[in-house]
Amino acid sequence: MSEHNEASGTDLVFESRGLDGFTEGQPLVMLLHGRGSNERDLLGLHPYLEKSGAMGSPLALITPRATFSGQAWGYGPGWAWYRYIAEDRVEVDTLEESLVALDRLIDRLPELLGATPGPLLLGGFSQGGTTALAWALTRPGRVRGVINLSGFLVRAPSVDQALDSGPDALDVFWGHGQADPAIPFQLGEKGRGRLREVGVALEVFDHPSGHTITPGELTALSRWMETLV
């Protein structure tokens, strides 16, 4: 059994930056952390993403804590969005539960922010990128774009069905390390190829490093963000 994040009942706990004075229609970025980490992990990306000015200044950023405690699955003291099996396969029930938890959080944003957000940019690192991509594909039209940093395209019935049906217009930034030991570059390339097949607008950035986010990747990401608005 896995321990759920129950700090606020059935809702995901989150950290934020740039929400003071949030206004109606303001763009919002939501980033999901990787396996075994927590809601504070990606806050350090805020100044890099804000630099482009593409999503407004101050940049409004929310970083939720994942749904499950990772300890029962050997992921350390942090949290996880799903239980990983191998390659592009996960324990589907755990992924779907996290997607529904994101539904609840995103649906509550007008209440939480005091205003209805405008364009939503959803992304994450590793498990977070994988989960963000799955959410966007299975909830067409809900996001302006997806940031997938070192994640993969998960094999799950809901995602497969969305791809087979032909997803709505979707912009995706996919950065990946060519020496990634956790999520091999070849697995990333497989997912990219599938997205291209169904017409997803894909911007890729490859770097020679491992399972990490590089300065060059953030620069490329900021430039991509400028094309969205």
Contacts in CASP RR format, 6 or more apart in sequence:
PFRMAT RR
TARGET T0000
AUTHOR 0000-0000-0000
METHOD contacts of the structure
MODEL  1
MSEHNEASGTDLVFESRGLDGFTEGQPLVMLLHGRGSNERDLLGLHPYLE
KSGAMGSPLALITPRATFSGQAWGYGPGWAWYRYIAEDRVEVDTLEESLV
ALDRLIDRLPELLGATPGPLLLGGFSQGGTTALAWALTRPGRVRGVINLS
GFLVRAPSVDQALDSGPDALDVFWGHGQADPAIPFQLGEKGRGRLREVGV
ALEVFDHPSGHTITPGELTALSRWMETLV
1 72 0 8 1.000
2 68 0 8 1.000
2 69 0 8 1.000
2 70 0 8 1.000
2 72 0 8 1.000
2 73 0 8 1.000
2 80 0 8 1.000
2 83 0 8 1.000
2 94 0 8 1.000
3 68 0 8 1.000
3 69 0 8 1.000
3 70 0 8 1.000
3 71 0 8 1.000
3 72 0 8 1.000
4 67 0 8 1.000
4 68 0 8 1.000
4 69 0 8 1.000
5 12 0 8 1.000
5 13 0 8 1.000
5 65 0 8 1.000
5 66 0 8 1.000
5 67 0 8 1.000
5 68 0 8 1.000
5 69 0 8 1.000
5 79 0 8 1.000
7 13 0 8 1.000
7 65 0 8 1.000
10 101 0 8 1.000
10 104 0 8 1.000
11 101 0 8 1.000
11 104 0 8 1.000
11 105 0 8 1.000
11 108 0 8 1.000
12 64 0 8 1.000
12 65 0 8 1.000
12 66 0 8 1.000
12 67 0 8 1.000
12 101 0 8 1.000
12 102 0 8 1.000
12 104 0 8 1.000
12 105 0 8 1.000
13 39 0 8 1.000
13 64 0 8 1.000
13 65 0 8 1.000
14 39 0 8 1.000
14 62 0 8 1.000
14 63 0 8 1.000
14 64 0 8 1.000
14 65 0 8 1.000
14 105 0 8 1.000
15 39 0 8 1.000
15 40 0 8 1.000
15 43 0 8 1.000
15 62 0 8 1.000
15 63 0 8 1.000
16 60 0 8 1.000
16 61 0 8 1.000
16 62 0 8 1.000
16 63 0 8 1.000
17 43 0 8 1.000
17 46 0 8 1.000
17 58 0 8 1.000
17 59 0 8 1.000
17 60 0 8 1.000
17 61 0 8 1.000
18 46 0 8 1.000
18 58 0 8 1.000
18 59 0 8 1.000
18 60 0 8 1.000
18 61 0 8 1.000
19 60 0 8 1.000
19 62 0 8 1.000
19 113 0 8 1.000
20 58 0 8 1.000
22 60 0 8 1.000
22 113 0 8 1.000
22 114 0 8 1.000
22 115 0 8 1.000
22 117 0 8 1.000
23 115 0 8 1.000
24 115 0 8 1.000
24 116 0 8 1.000
25 115 0 8 1.000
25 116 0 8 1.000
25 117 0 8 1.000
25 118 0 8 1.000
26 56 0 8 1.000
26 60 0 8 1.000
26 115 0 8 1.000
26 117 0 8 1.000
26 118 0 8 1.000
27 55 0 8 1.000
27 56 0 8 1.000
27 60 0 8 1.000
27 117 0 8 1.000
27 118 0 8 1.000
27 119 0 8 1.000
27 120 0 8 1.000
27 121 0 8 1.000
27 144 0 8 1.000
27 229 0 8 1.000
28 55 0 8 1.000
28 60 0 8 1.000
28 61 0 8 1.000
28 62 0 8 1.000
28 109 0 8 1.000
28 113 0 8 1.000
28 117 0 8 1.000
28 118 0 8 1.000
28 119 0 8 1.000
28 120 0 8 1.000
28 121 0 8 1.000
29 49 0 8 1.000
29 55 0 8 1.000
29 59 0 8 1.000
29 60 0 8 1.000
29 61 0 8 1.000
29 62 0 8 1.000
29 120 0 8 1.000
29 121 0 8 1.000
29 122 0 8 1.000
29 123 0 8 1.000
30 61 0 8 1.000
30 62 0 8 1.000
30 63 0 8 1.000
30 64 0 8 1.000
30 106 0 8 1.000
30 120 0 8 1.000
30 121 0 8 1.000
30 122 0 8 1.000
30 123 0 8 1.000
30 132 0 8 1.000
31 42 0 8 1.000
31 45 0 8 1.000
31 61 0 8 1.000
31 62 0 8 1.000
31 63 0 8 1.000
31 123 0 8 1.000
31 124 0 8 1.000
31 125 0 8 1.000
31 128 0 8 1.000
31 147 0 8 1.000
32 42 0 8 1.000
32 63 0 8 1.000
32 64 0 8 1.000
32 66 0 8 1.000
32 81 0 8 1.000
32 122 0 8 1.000
32 123 0 8 1.000
32 124 0 8 1.000
32 125 0 8 1.000
32 127 0 8 1.000
32 128 0 8 1.000
32 129 0 8 1.000
32 131 0 8 1.000
32 132 0 8 1.000
33 39 0 8 1.000
33 41 0 8 1.000
33 42 0 8 1.000
33 63 0 8 1.000
33 65 0 8 1.000
33 66 0 8 1.000
33 79 0 8 1.000
33 124 0 8 1.000
33 125 0 8 1.000
33 127 0 8 1.000
33 128 0 8 1.000
34 41 0 8 1.000
34 66 0 8 1.000
34 80 0 8 1.000
34 81 0 8 1.000
34 124 0 8 1.000
34 125 0 8 1.000
34 126 0 8 1.000
34 127 0 8 1.000
34 128 0 8 1.000
34 129 0 8 1.000
35 70 0 8 1.000
35 75 0 8 1.000
35 80 0 8 1.000
35 81 0 8 1.000
35 84 0 8 1.000
35 126 0 8 1.000
35 127 0 8 1.000
36 66 0 8 1.000
36 70 0 8 1.000
36 75 0 8 1.000
36 76 0 8 1.000
36 77 0 8 1.000
36 78 0 8 1.000
36 79 0 8 1.000
36 80 0 8 1.000
37 78 0 8 1.000
37 79 0 8 1.000
38 65 0 8 1.000
38 66 0 8 1.000
38 78 0 8 1.000
38 79 0 8 1.000
39 63 0 8 1.000
39 64 0 8 1.000
39 65 0 8 1.000
40 63 0 8 1.000
41 63 0 8 1.000
41 125 0 8 1.000
42 63 0 8 1.000
42 124 0 8 1.000
42 125 0 8 1.000
43 61 0 8 1.000
43 63 0 8 1.000
45 61 0 8 1.000
45 213 0 8 1.000
45 218 0 8 1.000
46 59 0 8 1.000
46 61 0 8 1.000
48 218 0 8 1.000
48 221 0 8 1.000
48 222 0 8 1.000
49 55 0 8 1.000
49 59 0 8 1.000
49 61 0 8 1.000
49 218 0 8 1.000
49 221 0 8 1.000
49 222 0 8 1.000
49 225 0 8 1.000
50 56 0 8 1.000
50 57 0 8 1.000
50 58 0 8 1.000
50 59 0 8 1.000
51 222 0 8 1.000
52 222 0 8 1.000
52 223 0 8 1.000
52 225 0 8 1.000
52 226 0 8 1.000
53 59 0 8 1.000
53 225 0 8 1.000
53 226 0 8 1.000
54 222 0 8 1.000
54 225 0 8 1.000
54 226 0 8 1.000
54 228 0 8 1.000
54 229 0 8 1.000
55 119 0 8 1.000
55 121 0 8 1.000
55 225 0 8 1.000
55 228 0 8 1.000
55 229 0 8 1.000
60 113 0 8 1.000
60 117 0 8 1.000
64 102 0 8 1.000
64 105 0 8 1.000
65 79 0 8 1.000
66 79 0 8 1.000
66 80 0 8 1.000
66 81 0 8 1.000
66 98 0 8 1.000
66 127 0 8 1.000
66 128 0 8 1.000
67 79 0 8 1.000
67 80 0 8 1.000
67 81 0 8 1.000
67 94 0 8 1.000
67 97 0 8 1.000
67 98 0 8 1.000
67 101 0 8 1.000
68 79 0 8 1.000
68 80 0 8 1.000
68 81 0 8 1.000
68 82 0 8 1.000
68 83 0 8 1.000
68 94 0 8 1.000
68 97 0 8 1.000
68 98 0 8 1.000
69 78 0 8 1.000
69 79 0 8 1.000
69 80 0 8 1.000
70 76 0 8 1.000
70 77 0 8 1.000
70 78 0 8 1.000
70 79 0 8 1.000
70 80 0 8 1.000
71 77 0 8 1.000
71 78 0 8 1.000
73 80 0 8 1.000
73 83 0 8 1.000
73 84 0 8 1.000
80 94 0 8 1.000
80 127 0 8 1.000
81 94 0 8 1.000
81 95 0 8 1.000
81 98 0 8 1.000
81 127 0 8 1.000
81 128 0 8 1.000
81 130 0 8 1.000
81 131 0 8 1.000
82 90 0 8 1.000
82 91 0 8 1.000
82 94 0 8 1.000
82 95 0 8 1.000
82 98 0 8 1.000
82 127 0 8 1.000
82 130 0 8 1.000
82 131 0 8 1.000
83 90 0 8 1.000
83 91 0 8 1.000
83 94 0 8 1.000
84 90 0 8 1.000
84 91 0 8 1.000
84 127 0 8 1.000
85 91 0 8 1.000
87 187 0 8 1.000
88 152 0 8 1.000
88 153 0 8 1.000
88 154 0 8 1.000
88 155 0 8 1.000
88 187 0 8 1.000
88 190 0 8 1.000
88 191 0 8 1.000
89 154 0 8 1.000
89 155 0 8 1.000
90 130 0 8 1.000
90 154 0 8 1.000
90 155 0 8 1.000
90 156 0 8 1.000
92 156 0 8 1.000
92 157 0 8 1.000
95 131 0 8 1.000
95 134 0 8 1.000
95 154 0 8 1.000
95 156 0 8 1.000
96 156 0 8 1.000
96 158 0 8 1.000
98 131 0 8 1.000
99 131 0 8 1.000
99 134 0 8 1.000
99 135 0 8 1.000
99 138 0 8 1.000
99 139 0 8 1.000
99 158 0 8 1.000
102 131 0 8 1.000
102 135 0 8 1.000
103 139 0 8 1.000
106 120 0 8 1.000
106 142 0 8 1.000
109 116 0 8 1.000
109 117 0 8 1.000
110 116 0 8 1.000
110 117 0 8 1.000
119 144 0 8 1.000
119 228 0 8 1.000
119 229 0 8 1.000
120 142 0 8 1.000
120 143 0 8 1.000
120 144 0 8 1.000
120 145 0 8 1.000
121 143 0 8 1.000
121 144 0 8 1.000
121 145 0 8 1.000
121 146 0 8 1.000
121 147 0 8 1.000
121 225 0 8 1.000
121 228 0 8 1.000
122 132 0 8 1.000
122 135 0 8 1.000
122 136 0 8 1.000
122 143 0 8 1.000
122 145 0 8 1.000
122 146 0 8 1.000
122 147 0 8 1.000
123 129 0 8 1.000
123 132 0 8 1.000
123 133 0 8 1.000
123 146 0 8 1.000
123 147 0 8 1.000
123 148 0 8 1.000
123 149 0 8 1.000
124 131 0 8 1.000
124 132 0 8 1.000
124 147 0 8 1.000
124 148 0 8 1.000
124 149 0 8 1.000
125 149 0 8 1.000
125 150 0 8 1.000
125 151 0 8 1.000
125 213 0 8 1.000
126 149 0 8 1.000
126 150 0 8 1.000
126 151 0 8 1.000
126 182 0 8 1.000
126 183 0 8 1.000
126 211 0 8 1.000
127 151 0 8 1.000
128 151 0 8 1.000
129 146 0 8 1.000
129 147 0 8 1.000
129 148 0 8 1.000
129 149 0 8 1.000
129 150 0 8 1.000
129 151 0 8 1.000
130 148 0 8 1.000
130 151 0 8 1.000
130 152 0 8 1.000
130 153 0 8 1.000
130 154 0 8 1.000
132 146 0 8 1.000
132 147 0 8 1.000
132 148 0 8 1.000
133 146 0 8 1.000
133 148 0 8 1.000
133 151 0 8 1.000
133 153 0 8 1.000
133 154 0 8 1.000
133 172 0 8 1.000
134 154 0 8 1.000
134 156 0 8 1.000
134 158 0 8 1.000
134 159 0 8 1.000
135 142 0 8 1.000
135 143 0 8 1.000
136 142 0 8 1.000
136 143 0 8 1.000
136 145 0 8 1.000
136 146 0 8 1.000
136 170 0 8 1.000
136 172 0 8 1.000
137 159 0 8 1.000
137 162 0 8 1.000
137 163 0 8 1.000
137 167 0 8 1.000
137 170 0 8 1.000
138 158 0 8 1.000
138 159 0 8 1.000
138 162 0 8 1.000
140 162 0 8 1.000
140 167 0 8 1.000
140 168 0 8 1.000
140 170 0 8 1.000
141 168 0 8 1.000
141 170 0 8 1.000
143 170 0 8 1.000
144 171 0 8 1.000
144 228 0 8 1.000
144 229 0 8 1.000
145 170 0 8 1.000
145 171 0 8 1.000
145 172 0 8 1.000
145 173 0 8 1.000
145 228 0 8 1.000
146 170 0 8 1.000
146 171 0 8 1.000
146 172 0 8 1.000
146 173 0 8 1.000
147 172 0 8 1.000
147 173 0 8 1.000
147 221 0 8 1.000
148 172 0 8 1.000
148 173 0 8 1.000
148 174 0 8 1.000
148 175 0 8 1.000
149 175 0 8 1.000
149 176 0 8 1.000
149 213 0 8 1.000
149 217 0 8 1.000
150 175 0 8 1.000
150 176 0 8 1.000
150 177 0 8 1.000
150 180 0 8 1.000
150 182 0 8 1.000
150 183 0 8 1.000
150 210 0 8 1.000
150 211 0 8 1.000
150 212 0 8 1.000
150 213 0 8 1.000
151 174 0 8 1.000
151 176 0 8 1.000
151 183 0 8 1.000
151 188 0 8 1.000
152 183 0 8 1.000
152 187 0 8 1.000
152 188 0 8 1.000
152 190 0 8 1.000
152 191 0 8 1.000
153 159 0 8 1.000
153 188 0 8 1.000
153 190 0 8 1.000
153 191 0 8 1.000
153 192 0 8 1.000
153 194 0 8 1.000
153 195 0 8 1.000
163 194 0 8 1.000
163 198 0 8 1.000
166 198 0 8 1.000
166 199 0 8 1.000
167 198 0 8 1.000
167 199 0 8 1.000
167 200 0 8 1.000
169 201 0 8 1.000
170 200 0 8 1.000
170 201 0 8 1.000
171 200 0 8 1.000
171 201 0 8 1.000
171 203 0 8 1.000
171 224 0 8 1.000
171 227 0 8 1.000
171 228 0 8 1.000
172 195 0 8 1.000
172 200 0 8 1.000
172 201 0 8 1.000
172 202 0 8 1.000
172 203 0 8 1.000
173 203 0 8 1.000
173 204 0 8 1.000
173 205 0 8 1.000
173 220 0 8 1.000
173 221 0 8 1.000
173 224 0 8 1.000
173 225 0 8 1.000
174 188 0 8 1.000
174 192 0 8 1.000
174 195 0 8 1.000
174 202 0 8 1.000
174 203 0 8 1.000
174 204 0 8 1.000
174 205 0 8 1.000
175 204 0 8 1.000
175 205 0 8 1.000
175 206 0 8 1.000
175 207 0 8 1.000
175 217 0 8 1.000
175 220 0 8 1.000
175 221 0 8 1.000
176 183 0 8 1.000
176 185 0 8 1.000
176 188 0 8 1.000
176 189 0 8 1.000
176 204 0 8 1.000
176 205 0 8 1.000
176 206 0 8 1.000
176 207 0 8 1.000
177 185 0 8 1.000
177 206 0 8 1.000
177 207 0 8 1.000
177 208 0 8 1.000
177 209 0 8 1.000
177 210 0 8 1.000
177 211 0 8 1.000
177 212 0 8 1.000
178 185 0 8 1.000
178 206 0 8 1.000
178 207 0 8 1.000
178 208 0 8 1.000
178 209 0 8 1.000
178 210 0 8 1.000
179 185 0 8 1.000
179 208 0 8 1.000
179 209 0 8 1.000
179 210 0 8 1.000
180 209 0 8 1.000
180 210 0 8 1.000
180 211 0 8 1.000
181 210 0 8 1.000
181 211 0 8 1.000
182 210 0 8 1.000
182 211 0 8 1.000
183 211 0 8 1.000
185 206 0 8 1.000
192 202 0 8 1.000
192 204 0 8 1.000
195 202 0 8 1.000
196 202 0 8 1.000
203 220 0 8 1.000
203 224 0 8 1.000
205 216 0 8 1.000
205 217 0 8 1.000
205 220 0 8 1.000
205 221 0 8 1.000
207 214 0 8 1.000
207 216 0 8 1.000
207 217 0 8 1.000
END
